[in-house]
Amino acid sequence: MSRAEQPSRRTVLAAAVAAAVVSGAGPAVADTAAHATDSGRVPTRLVDNHAWTTYADWRSGAARGTRAVAGPRPGLAIGAALGSVDYADPHTGKTATWEYATWTSPVHKLSVPATETIASWNAHTPAGTWLQIELHGTYSDGTETPWYVMGRWAAGDQDIKRTSVDDQTDGKSTIWTDTFAIDDATTGLRLVSYRLRLTLYRKPGTKLTPTVWRLGAMGSDIPDRFTVPASTPGLAQELIVPRYSQEIHIGQYPEYDNGGEAWCSPTSSQMIIEYWGGRLTPEQLAWVDPTYADPQVDNAARFTYDYQYQGCGNWPFNAAYAATYKNLQGVVTRLGSLTDLETLIAAGIPAITSQSFLSSELTGAGYGTSGHLMTVIGFTADGDVIANDPNSLTDPAVRRVYKRREWENIWLRTKRYNASGKLSSGTGGVCYLYFPAHPTARQRKALAAVGVR
């Protein structure tokens, strides 16, 4: 995020959305009463979250060379590799040979036939290992998608460069960095089911293995809307979350998306990670210039960076980074209202939200943006949003209070006009949730209330 509103790397998707709106066709809606619209109807949940996390889950899929791992945090690992394959890394120009094994999930039928789907995963990838996530789905017209690559990922960057994959489309849907999207939702076409495939890689001749603890996806059908109904304040509470500014990192490590000016996502991630007790050792931070303040933010930028997207804002990569910290999980989802956020805050769970706005649309922000991440840490007695906004000049200045109605709308809408007066898109309530690997009963109840398990 930069201070001036500049085109983001997601603007191609925004242009596609805008084109559909300009065409005059409204969203194809099977049950209009279930959708939030500018007329103010109260929405039912428009999001389907599903994840494979248990030992039984890992045993339920089609394993080819992988094995389910029991224990307090069940997972999936390489058992006996199927064989080897060469991978030409497009970001290093080097080709290396890797042993591999695969696991394919059962088919998940979406309770919400989706216009967009975003995968999330949590894994440990020791040096010498990495993994690939793919999605294959069925459309509402009975046809099938190809196997789409949703990410090639490693916690480190010494073996491969973690990357999204561009230029994936079948004429009905397209992968936009980290998001599967129906090309023209106004036709009524939807994704009705999907399965995910993991491919685990390791250096040949070793016993190394990635271990995957969580794999899932969020499917959603959020209707086009400039505004959303106002929610009623229901909570006055503030969580004590570390405050980090992205702005103090301007100019640092420009190879990671031009330095701190664009680091809203990893800076927000690091705040929530440390809220849950995640810490880095001096050895892990030794690569950072010792004159830099908050070196853990530089570390987060480096290890969330997507070499194809050329930025640190890949949503699942941020969630996966959070889960590299001991006993943390991370997911990408959409929420339906500030009431959902209040439910989470009441259980001690802060959230990272994605929004775009003109400077005139968010009182006190002092900037406009085509895409920005910040953390929601509480609500005032009047119901206004307390946010740790990394687009602040200093760490102490990060805590902000934003007007509830303004904030709710810029976060939940899907359509907006940008600084040039052109139709653009909003995220429709996208957020990252980071929470313990073993949540308390109260935390589990709150997560379940917003559709996450």
Backbone torsions as a table, in degrees:
resi	resn	phi	psi	omega
1	MET	NA	131.3	175.1
2	SER	-111.1	161.2	-177.8
3	ARG	-60.5	-47.8	176.0
4	ALA	-76.9	148.6	176.7
5	GLU	-74.0	115.5	-179.0
6	GLN	-124.5	155.0	179.4
7	PRO	-61.1	134.0	176.6
8	SER	-92.1	170.1	178.8
9	ARG	-75.6	-0.9	174.5
10	ARG	-97.4	7.5	-174.4
11	THR	-68.4	-20.4	176.0
12	VAL	-64.5	-43.2	176.0
13	LEU	-63.2	-42.3	179.1
14	ALA	-60.1	-41.3	-179.9
15	ALA	-63.7	-38.0	178.6
16	ALA	-65.2	-41.6	177.0
17	VAL	-62.4	-46.0	-178.5
18	ALA	-61.5	-41.0	-179.2
19	ALA	-61.7	-38.9	179.0
20	ALA	-65.1	-37.8	-179.8
21	VAL	-69.9	-45.2	-177.9
22	VAL	-62.3	-28.2	-178.7
23	SER	-64.0	-15.5	177.0
24	GLY	95.0	-7.2	179.4
25	ALA	-84.5	134.4	176.7
26	GLY	-85.7	170.9	179.7
27	PRO	-65.7	140.3	176.4
28	ALA	-77.7	117.6	-172.9
29	VAL	-128.3	121.2	179.7
30	ALA	-73.2	-36.5	-178.4
31	ASP	-134.2	91.7	-173.3
32	THR	-63.9	-26.4	179.7
33	ALA	-67.9	-18.1	-178.3
34	ALA	-90.2	0.8	-175.3
35	HIS	-113.1	137.8	172.9
36	ALA	-74.2	130.3	-179.4
37	THR	-135.0	175.8	178.6
38	ASP	-62.7	-16.2	179.0
39	SER	-79.3	-9.5	171.9
40	GLY	96.4	10.3	177.7
41	ARG	-63.1	143.2	-178.4
42	VAL	-78.9	128.8	-174.8
43	PRO	-82.7	148.9	159.9
44	THR	-86.1	174.9	-177.7
45	ARG	-67.9	132.3	-177.0
46	LEU	-112.5	22.2	-174.7
47	VAL	-132.1	138.2	173.8
48	ASP	-117.0	116.9	173.9
49	ASN	-107.1	134.5	174.0
50	HIS	-143.3	142.9	179.3
51	ALA	-146.6	148.2	171.5
52	TRP	-102.1	119.8	-173.7
53	THR	-139.4	-20.9	-172.9
54	THR	-96.9	167.0	176.9
55	TYR	-60.0	-41.5	177.3
56	ALA	-62.9	-37.9	176.6
57	ASP	-59.1	-48.1	-176.9
58	TRP	-67.9	-26.4	176.9
59	ARG	-78.7	-15.8	-173.4
60	SER	-83.3	-17.8	-176.2
61	GLY	-85.4	178.9	177.5
62	ALA	-91.5	105.1	-176.8
63	ALA	-94.6	129.8	173.9
64	ARG	-129.3	89.0	-179.6
65	GLY	92.1	-4.8	177.7
66	THR	-102.0	166.2	178.4
67	ARG	-141.6	145.7	175.0
68	ALA	-78.1	140.0	-178.6
69	VAL	-113.2	122.7	179.1
70	ALA	-83.5	177.5	178.2
71	GLY	126.3	-175.5	-177.8
72	PRO	-63.6	-24.6	175.2
73	ARG	-131.1	86.0	-175.3
74	PRO	-60.8	152.1	-178.2
75	GLY	-157.3	-169.0	-179.6
76	LEU	-128.0	135.8	-177.8
77	ALA	-141.0	169.7	174.1
78	ILE	-73.8	131.7	173.0
79	GLY	-97.6	-81.6	174.6
80	ALA	-120.6	116.4	-175.3
81	ALA	-58.4	144.5	178.9
82	LEU	-72.0	-32.0	-175.4
83	GLY	168.1	-154.2	-179.3
84	SER	-133.7	157.5	-178.7
85	VAL	-147.2	149.2	175.9
86	ASP	-91.1	136.2	175.4
87	TYR	-121.4	120.7	176.6
88	ALA	-92.9	107.6	-177.7
89	ASP	-73.6	116.5	-176.3
90	PRO	-69.6	-13.3	-175.8
91	HIS	-102.1	-7.5	174.5
92	THR	-120.3	-18.7	-176.2
93	GLY	76.5	7.8	-177.8
94	LYS	-102.5	145.1	175.8
95	THR	-112.9	132.9	179.3
96	ALA	-135.3	156.4	179.0
97	THR	-97.7	136.2	-178.3
98	TRP	-133.6	139.3	166.2
99	GLU	-76.0	152.8	-176.9
100	TYR	-147.3	160.5	172.1
101	ALA	-148.2	158.0	-175.2
102	THR	-130.6	158.4	172.2
103	TRP	-142.6	130.4	179.4
104	THR	-117.7	128.5	-177.4
105	SER	-70.5	160.3	166.0
106	PRO	-62.0	162.9	175.9
107	VAL	-69.9	131.5	174.2
108	HIS	-107.3	121.8	176.7
109	LYS	-86.3	122.6	-177.0
110	LEU	-72.2	128.7	174.0
111	SER	-71.1	-20.4	175.3
112	VAL	-121.9	97.1	175.4
113	PRO	-50.4	129.0	-160.1
114	ALA	-108.6	145.0	167.3
115	THR	-93.0	-23.4	177.9
116	GLU	-138.0	147.2	177.5
117	THR	-142.7	134.0	-179.8
118	ILE	-128.4	125.6	178.9
119	ALA	-86.2	153.3	172.6
120	SER	-136.1	150.5	177.1
121	TRP	-149.9	152.8	175.2
122	ASN	-129.3	128.4	-173.2
123	ALA	-156.9	159.3	170.1
124	HIS	-108.3	123.6	179.2
125	THR	-125.2	89.1	178.1
126	PRO	-62.1	160.2	178.4
127	ALA	-50.4	135.5	-178.2
128	GLY	94.2	9.0	179.0
129	THR	-140.5	160.4	172.4
130	TRP	-163.9	179.1	-178.3
131	LEU	-148.4	161.4	177.0
132	GLN	-128.0	140.2	178.1
133	ILE	-116.9	131.5	178.2
134	GLU	-129.0	155.3	178.3
135	LEU	-127.6	136.3	174.4
136	HIS	-131.8	130.4	-174.9
137	GLY	-134.9	173.3	175.7
138	THR	-118.7	133.7	178.7
139	TYR	-85.0	164.9	177.8
140	SER	-66.3	-15.7	176.7
141	ASP	-91.1	5.2	176.6
142	GLY	91.6	-10.7	178.0
143	THR	-83.7	170.2	-174.6
144	GLU	-119.6	152.6	173.5
145	THR	-79.9	164.2	165.6
146	PRO	-72.4	176.1	169.1
147	TRP	-77.8	112.6	179.7
148	TYR	-96.2	135.0	174.1
149	VAL	-80.7	121.3	179.5
150	MET	-97.3	-8.2	176.3
151	GLY	166.3	145.5	168.1
152	ARG	-117.0	117.2	-162.3
153	TRP	-136.6	141.8	167.8
154	ALA	-143.6	148.0	178.5
155	ALA	-64.1	-37.1	178.1
156	GLY	-96.1	-171.8	178.7
157	ASP	-133.0	18.0	-177.0
158	GLN	-87.2	-21.5	-175.8
159	ASP	-101.5	-51.7	171.8
160	ILE	-132.3	166.4	171.7
161	LYS	-97.3	116.1	-177.3
162	ARG	-57.4	142.1	-169.5
163	THR	-157.7	143.9	161.8
164	SER	-83.3	173.7	-175.9
165	VAL	-129.3	118.5	-179.3
166	ASP	-83.4	172.5	171.9
167	ASP	61.4	40.9	174.6
168	GLN	-111.1	115.0	178.9
169	THR	-159.9	155.5	174.3
170	ASP	-123.8	11.8	-178.2
171	GLY	88.8	-9.4	176.4
172	LYS	-116.5	-29.9	-179.9
173	SER	-146.1	161.7	-177.2
174	THR	-143.8	148.7	172.9
175	ILE	-94.7	118.2	176.5
176	TRP	-106.6	92.7	-177.6
177	THR	60.7	-83.7	-175.8
178	ASP	-118.4	6.4	-170.9
179	THR	-125.3	124.8	167.6
180	PHE	-78.2	128.8	-179.0
181	ALA	-137.9	133.6	170.3
182	ILE	-63.7	132.9	-174.5
183	ASP	-64.6	-40.4	-179.5
184	ASP	-138.1	94.5	-176.9
185	ALA	-67.4	-19.8	-178.1
186	THR	-69.6	-13.6	177.2
187	THR	-76.1	-14.1	-176.0
188	GLY	91.2	-7.5	179.1
189	LEU	-65.4	136.9	178.8
190	ARG	-140.1	159.9	169.8
191	LEU	-88.2	122.4	-175.0
192	VAL	-104.5	-18.1	177.0
193	SER	-158.9	162.6	177.7
194	TYR	-155.5	163.5	165.5
195	ARG	-134.8	154.9	179.9
196	LEU	-114.6	145.5	177.1
197	ARG	-124.2	129.8	173.3
198	LEU	-101.7	135.1	167.5
199	THR	-120.1	121.2	-179.0
200	LEU	-101.6	134.7	-175.8
201	TYR	-122.2	148.5	174.0
202	ARG	-150.6	161.2	176.4
203	LYS	-62.9	136.0	-177.1
204	PRO	-59.9	144.2	175.1
205	GLY	79.7	6.0	179.8
206	THR	-110.1	170.5	173.7
207	LYS	-103.3	12.4	179.5
208	LEU	-63.4	154.4	174.5
209	THR	-158.7	141.5	163.4
210	PRO	-68.2	155.6	170.2
211	THR	-128.1	121.4	-178.5
212	VAL	-103.4	126.2	-179.2
213	TRP	-100.9	-26.0	-175.9
214	ARG	-145.7	135.3	175.1
215	LEU	-145.6	130.8	179.5
216	GLY	-170.2	-171.6	179.8
217	ALA	-154.2	155.4	175.4
218	MET	-114.2	117.8	174.1
219	GLY	-106.1	142.4	-177.0
220	SER	-147.4	157.3	174.0
221	ASP	-136.2	83.7	-178.0
222	ILE	-94.3	121.2	-176.7
223	PRO	-70.8	157.4	175.7
224	ASP	-62.9	132.2	-178.9
225	ARG	-160.8	137.2	172.6
226	PHE	-87.3	-29.7	-179.5
227	THR	-134.9	162.2	176.6
228	VAL	-128.6	156.7	177.4
229	PRO	-61.2	144.9	178.5
230	ALA	-74.5	137.3	175.2
231	SER	-91.6	161.4	179.7
232	THR	-95.3	127.8	179.0
233	PRO	-56.1	139.3	-178.5
234	GLY	-140.9	6.3	-175.6
235	LEU	-153.2	137.7	169.7
236	ALA	-124.7	101.8	-176.8
237	GLN	-160.2	146.1	177.7
238	GLU	-133.5	131.0	175.8
239	LEU	-91.2	145.5	-179.8
240	ILE	-89.8	101.8	-174.7
241	VAL	-118.3	136.4	177.0
242	PRO	-54.0	148.6	-178.1
243	ARG	-112.8	122.1	178.1
244	TYR	-130.9	134.8	176.8
245	SER	-95.7	135.2	171.4
246	GLN	-76.6	-26.8	-172.3
247	GLU	-67.0	-27.9	179.6
248	ILE	-72.9	-6.0	-180.0
249	HIS	-103.3	8.9	179.7
250	ILE	-56.7	130.7	178.8
251	GLY	89.4	-11.2	-179.6
252	GLN	-83.4	131.9	176.7
253	TYR	46.5	64.5	-177.5
254	PRO	-62.4	-16.3	176.7
255	GLU	-64.6	-17.1	176.2
256	TYR	-103.5	74.6	176.8
257	ASP	59.0	47.2	169.3
258	ASN	67.6	26.3	174.1
259	GLY	79.6	-168.2	-166.7
260	GLY	-60.1	-22.8	-178.4
261	GLU	-54.9	-28.0	-177.2
262	ALA	-110.6	16.9	-171.9
263	TRP	-98.8	32.8	-178.1
264	CYS	-63.1	-37.2	-176.1
265	SER	-69.6	-55.3	178.6
266	PRO	-64.7	-31.1	177.9
267	THR	-66.0	-43.7	176.3
268	SER	-63.1	-42.9	178.4
269	SER	-58.3	-44.3	-177.1
270	GLN	-65.0	-35.0	177.9
271	MET	-60.4	-46.3	-176.6
272	ILE	-73.4	-37.9	176.4
273	ILE	-56.0	-45.3	-177.6
274	GLU	-75.3	-26.1	171.5
275	TYR	-57.1	-39.3	179.8
276	TRP	-85.0	4.6	175.7
277	GLY	97.4	4.5	179.6
278	GLY	-69.1	128.9	-178.5
279	ARG	-136.4	150.0	175.1
280	LEU	-105.9	148.1	179.3
281	THR	-83.7	160.8	174.6
282	PRO	-56.4	-33.8	179.6
283	GLU	-65.8	-39.1	179.3
284	GLN	-68.5	-26.6	-178.6
285	LEU	-99.3	4.6	-174.1
286	ALA	-63.5	-22.9	-178.3
287	TRP	-75.0	-18.7	-176.4
288	VAL	-81.6	138.9	176.0
289	ASP	-51.5	123.1	-175.6
290	PRO	-65.6	-12.3	177.9
291	THR	-83.4	-7.8	-177.3
292	TYR	-84.6	133.2	173.5
293	ALA	-75.1	154.0	177.1
294	ASP	49.3	57.7	-176.4
295	PRO	-63.0	-19.3	178.7
296	GLN	-65.1	-24.7	176.2
297	VAL	-71.3	-40.9	175.2
298	ASP	-59.7	-40.4	179.8
299	ASN	-63.6	-43.4	179.1
300	ALA	-62.1	-39.1	178.7
301	ALA	-63.2	-46.0	-179.0
302	ARG	-60.9	-41.6	-170.8
303	PHE	-98.3	9.9	164.7
304	THR	-111.7	-6.7	-172.6
305	TYR	-63.4	130.7	177.6
306	ASP	-102.5	115.4	-172.4
307	TYR	-72.3	-19.0	175.1
308	GLN	-86.5	-48.5	177.5
309	TYR	-65.2	-24.1	-178.8
310	GLN	59.6	45.6	178.9
311	GLY	-163.7	172.3	-177.8
312	CYS	-102.8	11.4	-174.1
313	GLY	-100.1	15.1	174.0
314	ASN	-65.6	117.0	-172.6
315	TRP	-61.1	-53.5	179.8
316	PRO	-63.9	-30.5	178.6
317	PHE	-65.0	-34.0	176.2
318	ASN	-68.4	-43.5	178.2
319	ALA	-63.5	-40.1	178.9
320	ALA	-66.7	-36.6	176.5
321	TYR	-62.0	-43.9	179.6
322	ALA	-58.1	-38.7	-177.1
323	ALA	-75.8	-5.1	172.9
324	THR	-76.1	-13.7	174.5
325	TYR	-82.6	145.1	-173.1
326	LYS	-56.8	130.0	172.4
327	ASN	62.3	32.1	173.8
328	LEU	-119.0	146.8	170.5
329	GLN	-116.1	156.0	176.4
330	GLY	-143.2	135.6	176.7
331	VAL	-137.0	155.7	171.1
332	VAL	-107.5	131.1	180.0
333	THR	-147.4	-176.0	168.7
334	ARG	-123.8	141.0	174.6
335	LEU	-109.7	162.8	-171.8
336	GLY	-101.0	-16.3	-176.2
337	SER	-169.0	171.1	172.6
338	LEU	-67.7	-21.1	174.3
339	THR	-61.4	-38.7	175.0
340	ASP	-60.1	-44.7	178.7
341	LEU	-64.4	-37.6	177.4
342	GLU	-62.8	-38.5	177.3
343	THR	-59.6	-43.3	-179.9
344	LEU	-69.1	-46.8	-179.4
345	ILE	-59.8	-39.7	179.3
346	ALA	-60.7	-27.4	178.3
347	ALA	-94.6	7.0	177.5
348	GLY	84.0	19.5	-177.3
349	ILE	-111.4	105.9	173.9
350	PRO	-75.6	166.7	-177.8
351	ALA	-136.0	153.5	175.2
352	ILE	-107.3	122.8	-174.3
353	THR	-116.5	152.0	-178.9
354	SER	-114.7	129.2	-178.2
355	GLN	-150.3	162.2	176.5
356	SER	-138.3	146.3	-173.5
357	PHE	-168.4	160.5	168.7
358	LEU	-82.2	156.6	179.0
359	SER	-60.2	-29.3	-179.9
360	SER	-76.6	-10.2	-175.0
361	GLU	-94.8	-10.5	179.3
362	LEU	-134.1	98.8	-176.2
363	THR	-59.3	127.7	176.7
364	GLY	91.9	-9.6	179.7
365	ALA	-70.3	-46.3	179.4
366	GLY	81.3	12.9	178.9
367	TYR	-157.3	164.1	171.2
368	GLY	-120.7	158.9	-174.5
369	THR	-154.8	147.1	173.6
370	SER	-88.5	-2.6	177.0
371	GLY	174.1	123.7	-174.2
372	HIS	-151.2	141.2	176.6
373	LEU	-107.3	137.1	172.2
374	MET	-145.4	167.9	-177.3
375	THR	-106.2	136.7	173.7
376	VAL	-96.7	121.1	-175.2
377	ILE	-117.8	-3.1	178.4
378	GLY	168.0	-172.1	-178.2
379	PHE	-140.7	143.0	177.5
380	THR	-79.2	174.6	178.0
381	ALA	-62.0	-25.4	177.5
382	ASP	-87.1	-2.1	179.8
383	GLY	90.6	1.7	178.6
384	ASP	-70.1	157.5	-173.3
385	VAL	-86.7	127.9	172.0
386	ILE	-98.2	118.6	-175.5
387	ALA	-127.6	142.1	165.3
388	ASN	-88.9	104.7	-175.9
389	ASP	-100.1	110.1	-176.6
390	PRO	-66.9	-16.0	177.4
391	ASN	-82.0	66.0	-178.8
392	SER	-136.1	151.5	-171.9
393	LEU	-71.2	-26.4	-179.4
394	THR	-138.9	165.2	176.1
395	ASP	-60.9	-47.3	-179.1
396	PRO	-61.0	-27.3	-177.3
397	ALA	-80.8	-1.8	-174.6
398	VAL	-65.5	-36.1	-178.4
399	ARG	-69.9	124.3	179.8
400	ARG	-130.0	157.7	170.1
401	VAL	-119.8	122.1	-178.9
402	TYR	-115.7	146.2	-178.9
403	LYS	-61.7	131.7	-173.0
404	ARG	-55.0	-51.4	-174.1
405	ARG	-64.7	-40.9	178.7
406	GLU	-64.5	-47.4	-174.7
407	TRP	-65.5	-43.6	-179.4
408	GLU	-58.2	-41.8	-175.4
409	ASN	-72.2	-42.2	-177.7
410	ILE	-69.0	-21.4	179.7
411	TRP	-85.7	-40.7	-170.5
412	LEU	-94.0	-16.5	-178.4
413	ARG	-71.9	160.7	176.4
414	THR	-114.4	-11.3	-180.0
415	LYS	-130.0	145.4	179.4
416	ARG	-159.5	167.6	171.3
417	TYR	-108.1	131.5	-176.8
418	ASN	-84.6	-174.4	-174.3
419	ALA	-64.4	-19.9	178.1
420	SER	-92.0	1.8	-179.4
421	GLY	81.6	9.6	-179.3
422	LYS	-94.0	149.9	179.2
423	LEU	-66.9	131.1	179.9
424	SER	-137.1	-177.2	-174.3
425	SER	-113.9	159.2	169.5
426	GLY	-117.8	172.5	-171.9
427	THR	-86.0	-12.7	179.1
428	GLY	66.9	34.8	173.8
429	GLY	91.5	20.5	179.3
430	VAL	-63.7	138.8	172.7
431	CYS	-152.3	159.8	170.3
432	TYR	-103.6	137.2	173.1
433	LEU	-119.1	123.4	174.5
434	TYR	-114.1	132.8	-175.7
435	PHE	-155.9	166.2	-174.5
436	PRO	-63.3	151.3	175.3
437	ALA	-61.6	-28.8	178.2
438	HIS	-126.0	82.5	-176.4
439	PRO	-65.6	155.1	172.0
440	THR	-70.0	168.3	178.8
441	ALA	-59.5	-39.6	179.9
442	ARG	-67.1	-39.8	178.6
443	GLN	-67.4	-40.0	177.9
444	ARG	-61.4	-41.7	-179.7
445	LYS	-64.2	-42.7	179.4
446	ALA	-65.6	-43.4	178.2
447	LEU	-62.2	-43.3	179.5
448	ALA	-62.9	-34.5	179.8
449	ALA	-64.4	-25.6	177.8
450	VAL	-104.6	12.6	171.6
451	GLY	89.3	17.2	-177.5
452	VAL	-118.6	135.0	173.3
453	ARG	-127.5	NA	NA
